[in-house]
Amino acid sequence: MRQFVRSDGYARARLFSGTVMIVLGIVVVARMFLGAGLDWHGIPGYVLGLALIGLGVVRFREYAARTKGPTQR
C-alpha cells in the first residue's frame, strides 16, 4: 500500500478527484444561488459547495508539492 501511495498514478488520481470536487462545489454554489438566492435557507448548500472547493484546492496543493518537492525522482 505504501508503494502505491508514493506512485505517480496515485498523485494523478488525487489531482483528478480534486478537479471533480472543485467542479461539483462550483455547481452546488451556483445552483444554490440561482435557487435560494442570498437567503438563510441556502447556508448549508453554500457551506457544502465552499467545502468541496476547499478540499479540491487542498488536493491541488498536495499534487503541486508532490511533483515539485525535494523528493521528486
Summary of the structure (lengths in Angstrom):
residues: 73
radius of gyration: 15.9
end to end distance: 19.2
largest distance: 50.5
contacts: 188
relative contact order: 0.17
helix: 84%
strand: 0%
